[in-house]
Amino acid sequence: MPAKKVLVIGSGLGGLSAAISLAQEGYQVAIHEKNDKIGGKLNVLKAQGYTFDLGPSILTLPHIFERLFERSGMKMSDHIPIRPLRPHWRNFFEDGKVVDLYPEPEKMTEEARKVGEDPANVERFLKYSADLYDLTNEGYFEQGLDTAAEFREFYGLGKFLKFDLFRSMHGGVARHLKTRHMRDIFDYFIKYVGSSAYHSPAFMNCMPTIQYRYDLWYVDGGLYGIALGFQKLLDHLGIEVHLQSEVTEVRKQGGRVTGLVANDVFHEADIIVSNMEVIPAYEKLLAEDDAFLKTLEKYEPSCSGLVLELGLDRQYPQLAHHNFLYSEHQKKHFHTVFRKHELPPDPTIYLVAASRTDPTVAPPGCDCLKILPHIPYIDDSKPLTRGDYMALKERVIDKLERMGLENLRSHVVFEHCWTPLDIREQYHSNKGSIYGVVSDRFKNLAFKAPKQSVRYPNLFFVGGSVNPGGGMPMVVLCGQNVAKKVVEWDR
Ligand SMILES: Cc1cc2nc3c(=O)[nH]c(=O)nc-3n(C[C@H](O)[C@H](O)[C@H](O)COP(=O)(O)OP(=O)(O)OC[C@H]3O[C@@H](n4cnc5c(N)ncnc54)[C@H](O)[C@@H]3O)c2cc1C
């Protein structure tokens, strides 16, 4: 019997992982991508001798990526050169304190003491995080659980209660850590999924373990090297990739999807996997009715971001590779972004200076900076203009200058900036979201949409809008779990 045909809409890491995993299962797979290169938000900008990661810049859990290569008898290290970074993060506070994060306990002890935190508190917090990680990983991550019923069946009531259900992420942090500095730092691990530590469930405290146990990695030459490595797998498996091929419709008949339309041409499929997010796909490609779309409202977008790249004519040696510059009032920052949906007056800022460890990404003696404050997704009831976003950009640069990057403005020789409007345009993400669906204990208990469509059994979804959610390793895992779901359903 000829292999069944799977069409994948979008070549983000989730789409690529699903395509690769399904081809490894013997399906005939083709990808349609609207942009002119693969990778989706894993994106790169090269200009005037600078190389910027436009999207992700921190690689975690590389063993999840490795599985895709292993299943084709290949080694990831032959195609994607990675190395661990030290420190993991450098954290700057307005009061002048600077704290580094290291996975080595003795170094972390010294860092905790710098801000008056009892190192034993950090140790206890990391044990709490590790327990949550192991619990979350065995079912939600690795089994690809999608619904409360699947959760109940896998975990049973006894284990379910161990998720520290009655606390927020911040509640879990504050129970263990006593200083404002350490609390702000560990609250900000929520950055990996673009949510608020005050509104997401406590089990999100599993995230420090992802770094502390499995390390934090860089890809030499920039993170886009992951997409280049995946291209080798696509070639090896004979997966067709149609670039600049925007899908404008998914056709359906008798309760099943039959194929898709891209560049005005219909392509028939036995199975479709959409890496376009769930809400835009149901709305724009499947034209579902309002009553159905309303049932999806609980899958609110994660935050968006102001993505600012600066090429400098000098270096700021005080920067590490990954830096965080904290808001004076982080609780207010989260509240402004995630509840009021307004641009924060004093955001916490993530700043990457990849030139600190990789001399190939900037001219000699120069830094290339990627600066990312998390900001609200696009709220059509309160539209913001590019001018509003540019005013925020000026506040961000003021804050960086105040916190030690002296005369930053006068050293900028190249600048590029994307607002949520550009992000939505570029990736068709829901309201400019950068991590898919938000994790919110009140709105969705951190559940995202299920991987198999509840309307069309031969339609599947992959990426940040379905379980387990955003972040590179999670969407790559999601692609592998989608393939398992397809195989179980199909055979
Ligand atoms: C600025 C930024 C920083 C980040 N930092 C990190 C980090 O440090 N570490 C980390 O792990 N994660 C990070 N993330 C998150 C991570 O990039 C994402 O979670 C992940 O890459 C998303 O993958 P995805 O599979 O959900 O799809 P996406 O990357 O969203 O890709 C979807 C693809 O589908 C295509 N598409 C959409 N609609 C159509 C259509 N109709 N027809 C054809 N093609 C279509 C899009 O063009 C896109 O290529 C960051 C994201 C951003 C934007």
The ligand as a Gaussian input file, in Angstrom:
#p B3LYP/6-31G(d) Opt

LIG

0 1
 C       11.936000      36.807000      20.552000
 C       11.727000      35.392000      20.999000
 C       12.574000      34.844000      21.946000
 C       12.418000      33.527000      22.348000
 N       13.328000      32.972000      23.200000
 C       13.302000      31.646000      23.427000
 C       14.411000      30.997000      24.055000
 O       15.416000      31.640000      24.387000
 N       14.341000      29.647000      24.245000
 C       13.275000      28.910000      23.825000
 O       13.279000      27.676000      24.020000
 N       12.228000      29.492000      23.212000
 C       12.224000      30.829000      22.975000
 N       11.218000      31.413000      22.265000
 C       10.021000      30.626000      21.941000
 C       10.252000      29.683000      20.762000
 O       10.861000      30.381000      19.716000
 C        8.915000      29.165000      20.281000
 O        8.169000      28.588000      21.350000
 C        9.068000      28.096000      19.198000
 O       10.145000      28.332000      18.330000
 C        7.757000      28.076000      18.428000
 O        7.693000      26.985000      17.576000
 P        6.306000      26.561000      16.954000
 O        6.477000      25.173000      16.426000
 O        5.204000      26.769000      17.915000
 O        6.051000      27.452000      15.679000
 P        6.465000      28.869000      15.103000
 O        7.896000      29.113000      15.300000
 O        5.484000      29.860000      15.523000
 O        6.262000      28.570000      13.562000
 C        5.027000      28.515000      12.916000
 C        5.340000      28.522000      11.431000
 O        4.140000      28.396000      10.704000
 C        4.184000      29.303000       9.609000
 N        2.794000      29.572000       9.226000
 C        1.818000      30.105000      10.000000
 N        0.664000      30.180000       9.312000
 C        0.925000      29.657000       8.096000
 C        0.123000      29.436000       6.944000
 N       -1.170000      29.764000       6.906000
 N        0.704000      28.883000       5.853000
 C        2.013000      28.533000       5.855000
 N        2.820000      28.716000       6.911000
 C        2.273000      29.265000       8.020000
 C        4.915000      30.500000      10.151000
 O        5.456000      31.307000       9.142000
 C        5.988000      29.822000      10.983000
 O        7.134000      29.516000      10.215000
 C       11.351000      32.737000      21.827000
 C       10.490000      33.292000      20.876000
 C       10.694000      34.596000      20.437000
 C        9.803000      35.137000      19.347000

